[in-house]
Each structure stands twice: as C-alpha cells, then as structure tokens.
Amino acid sequence: MPASLSPALARAWRLSAILVLGFASGLPLALTGQAMQAWLTVDGVDLATIGFFGLVGVPYTFKFLWAPLMDRFEPPWLGRRRGWLALTQLALAVLLWWMASLSPTATPGLFAAAAVLVAFLSASQDVVVDAYRTDLLPEAERGLGASVHVFAYRLAMILSGGIALIWAGQWASWPRVYETMALIMLACGVASLLALPRVSAALKPLDSDPKRELVGFAAMLAGVAAGYWIARQALILIGLNPDDTNRWIQLLFVLAEIALALPLAWWAARRAGFETLNRSLSSYFAQQGAAAFLALIILYKLGDAFAGSLTTPFLIKGMGFSQEEVGIANKVIGIWLTILGAFIGGLIMTRLALYRSLLLFGVLQLVSNFGFYLLAQLGKGAWGAVMMPAFDWGFVSLDAPAALDLLLLTVIAGENISGGMGTVAFVALLMGLCNQHFTATHYAMLSAFAAVGRIYVSPLSGVLSQSIGWPAFFIFSIIVAIPGVVMVWWLREALGRLGRPQTDGAVDD
C-alpha cells in the first residue's frame, strides 16, 4: 500500500478490498449448497440423497491440511496472498462453467465430482481471503472489517442463493444460472489481479525445504486414502454393506471413513516432516485453552447448522413454496436481514466485550430456531400473507404483485438477523486466535472446525427429517444449540483474555 496515502484513504482501500473479497468468498458457497439443493429438488432427487449431497462441502472442513502450502509457497509476481487469490478465483470460474454443462440426474457422479472440485477451490479461496484479511487489517479495524466481510459475503449469497432461484424459475434453466455465476467469478479474479493492496512483507513464509513440504503433503494425502480404506473394510468385516439401501448404514460408512481419515492424515504428515503444518499446529495448540476453543467453535453454530442444513428442500418440498417465493423470502429478503444483523452485531461489539457478545448472540440464535418449528407445525398461510409489489431491476423482475407468507417472513427475519449478529462475533473470535506467522493455516483450521456442523449435519439431517418429521427435527435443532451457549459461559475468562475488537472510541465494558 503506497505510503503517500492518507490514513483515511488507506483505511478505505483496505475495507474496499475486504468488501470485494468477501463477495468473491460468498458467491460459490450457495452454488454447492442451497442453490444446488434447489436444482436437485426441482429435478426430483429424493430428500435423503439431497442430504448426502451436502457432503460435497467436505473440503471446507479439511482445508487446513493444504493451507500450509499457501502459507509456504508464493506464486510469482503477485505475492503470496494476491497470487493465490487470483489463481483460485479464475479456476472457480472455469469449474462453474463446466458444472453448468452437467445434469444431476443423468450424470449424478460427475455432477457430484464437479461440485466437490468447486467446494475445494472455494475452500482454498477462503483460506487466502481469511489470511489476507487478518494480515491486512490492524487490530483496531477487525470488528469493522468483520462486519464489512459479512456484508459482502451475504450480498454474494443474495445473488447466488436468492436471485439465482428467481432466475432459475424465470429462465427455467439452472445451467444458465451457473454460467452467469462463472462470469461473475471471472470478474472477481480480474479485480484481484489488478486492484488489491499488498499486505505487509514483514512476515515471510517459513524457511523450509520445499521438496520436503511437498513430500509431507503427499504423505498426508496417502493418510487420507488409508483412513478411508481401513474404515470401509472394517465395517465390511463386521457384516455391513456400503451399498445397502438403508440410509443410516450409508451414513455410518461416510462418517466412519471421514473420522479415521483425518487423524491418519495428521499422523502421516508429522512422520513425513510436513514442517509448515506441524509448526503451525504446534503454535496454535501451545496457547492456553486451545482445545476448549476448538470445542466452542464446533458447538457455537451447531444448532444453526441443523436448522439451516435443509431449509430449501423444507420450504419447497415440505411446505409447498415455489422457487421464486423461497428465492425472494429466504434468499433475498432473508440475506439482507442477515446483513442488517451483521451491522447491528458490529455496532454492539464496539461497546460490548467479546464474551458478552458471543453469549447474547448465541442465545438469540437458539431462540430463532423455534420459528422453523412453528412454521412446520402451523403450515403455509397460517398467519396470512403480505403483498410484494411488482418490480423490474433489470437483472431480475417480478411481473405481477406476489403474496408472501407472513409467518415465513417472520421466521426468516428472526433467523437471519440473529445469525448475522452471531457471525460477526464469531469471525472476530477466529481472528483473535490466529498467529500471523501461520495466519492461513490457523484461520483455515479454525474455520474448518466451524464448518463441521454445516457440512456433516447435512446427511444426518436428511435421514433424521425423513425419520422423525419436520417439527421434531427443528425441536432437535434447538436442543443441540444449548451446549454452544453453555460453552461460551464456561470459557468466559479465557474469552476475556482475548480482549475485544478495539475502536477509536472504545469504552470500558
């Protein structure tokens, strides 16, 4: 960043960069999540299978395993952060265009493989975006920077998760929607190439043998493959069949394979001398309360993850709403309310300590899940409807006034505002736990643990909702949210030691 810039202009440039990258980071998520679920639902894929498709997001929970390579190696010319950003974003554009050419019913295996590759590149992009944001922002700007990131992230999700559903209904073509998203991601890649400020060069990659690093990474991949194979063979030996039509047995195979692959990958990386990974993880676990913070990160949004894992199939198939209704209410209005919640949360955090913010927002998230139970219990139209006027914004239009379900809008409002507030505090927590020598790996590991709920509850949610019904499922989501709130209270002293986001007008708590 040029030294001649005034502090105000330098700050504006930093926050503008966070805005652009937050948008680029949020765009692909719905395309392997809620938007993809809508595509699968409309194409007639059954609910349990849609739940299993949620596992295409597994790379989000393993990204810290390759994040060290992004900390260690620097693409030429553009720098360590900007180079990786441009590469991942341009590759995402290519993959989304390819995914648009596939059919989830005619070629389900190839479609799932494309979705996994998109999730892998999206997770890799997130590694660099999170590291870049943490390296770029001084401590005084982290609370505001988290709000800007959440705003841009959710703005992208309005496009890929909300307007995409409206386009799909109006164009009657999901492939055309994905082609459009590919072009938008291409524009993000060009912006990363040309307009991002450089981060400080004070913290260089570790001085380690690059060949040894790559051997360590290969050993880690071998550990993943070994864990998958051993878990699979062990279950077969006790008489279980991976091709069994029983969804619970299929779920057991998937979870066992993942559960054994991760520790074996870590063990293989340590034995082979994957130095950047080993030193970065040792650095994190050397701090007081490291394991307890990981437990908090998993539990804090677990209830939210259950309630939101199958929202789109619930609203379309379970409640009978159209794609356009879901797109407008849940993905456009809802995400704008998330942005509002993020800004409210950011403002609250300028006056409230991190511990109290996490506790307050966690309770609000828990209570908001009750709205989905109410909707499942009372049904569509229980509270009447409100009229939405016709509009034409050029890129999306509504030809005639539409009646939107009032109960649905109320539920969406509570869930998204509280979720946005919780996300801001959560992002500030993750940034506070990072060591800048290993920013990419630390933030990737922490955010990977945060994604455990969102990814792994999806297949369980599909099987569970089919087994016990929607009302009981949402009561279950409320129950599993309680441990996260309790964990915040239990760690109140440790959270206090982390401090709080500083502002120019900080006051005592």
Buried (B, 14 or more C-beta within 10 A) or exposed (E): BEEEEEEEEBBEBBBBBBBBBBBBBBBBBBBBBBBBBBBBBBEEBBBBBBBBBBBBBBBBBBBBBBBBBBBBBBBEEBBBBBBBBBBBBBBBBBBBBBBBEBEBEEEBEBBBBBBBBBBBBBBBBBBBBBBBBBBBBEEBBBBBBBBBBBBBBBBBBBBBBBBBBBBBBBEEEBBEBBBBBBEBBBEBBBBBBEEBBBBEEEBEBBEBEEEBBBBBBBBBBBBBEBBBBBBBEEBEEEEBEEEEEEBEBBBBBBBBBBEBBBEBBBBBBBEBBBBBBBBBBEBBEEEEBBEEBBBBBBBBBBBBBBBBBBBBBBBBBBBEBEBBBBBBBBBBBBBBBBBBBBBBBBBBBBBBBBBBBBBBBBBBBBBBBBBBBBBBEEEBBEBEBEEBEEEEEEEBEBEEEBEBBBBBBBBBBBBBBBBBBBBBBBBBBBBBBBBEBBBBBBBBBBBBBBBBBBBBBBBBBBBBBBEEEBBBBBBBBBEBBBBBBEBBEBBBEBBBEBEBBBBEEEEEE
